Amino acid sequence: MNRSYALGRLKTGQMNKTEAEYARELELRKSAGEIAWYRFEGLKLRLADKTFYTPDFAVMLSTGELECHEVKGFWQDDARVKIKVAADQYPFRFIALRKRAKRDGGGFAVEDFS
């Protein structure tokens, strides 16, 4: 069975293909007035001593609410733990978006951690 895995992390501030695709969706939502602002890797949240979590996107809705969006092709255990800990510690809505295969309709599946 062939499995594809990420070849390594990109430089800070550089989006992978999945994140860039999601940024285009955010831009459409911004144009439609649903989102007031968003920024890639715009927040760094402290979870514990020497432990931080940087969501892929900080998103401000048109209502003024702030959300943290994590975009994944697949999950690794440490990433899931960090988003759960962050959701317990901070008053933002945390959602994860997993890329769906085209055969499954494409787009993103949403998982809410708040």
Secondary structure, DSSP 8 states (H G I E B T S, - for coil): -------S---TT---HHHHHHHHHHHHHHHTTSEEEEEET---EEEETTEEE--SEEEEETTS-EEEEEEESS--HHHHHHHHHHHHHSSSEEEEEEE--GGGTSSEEEEE--
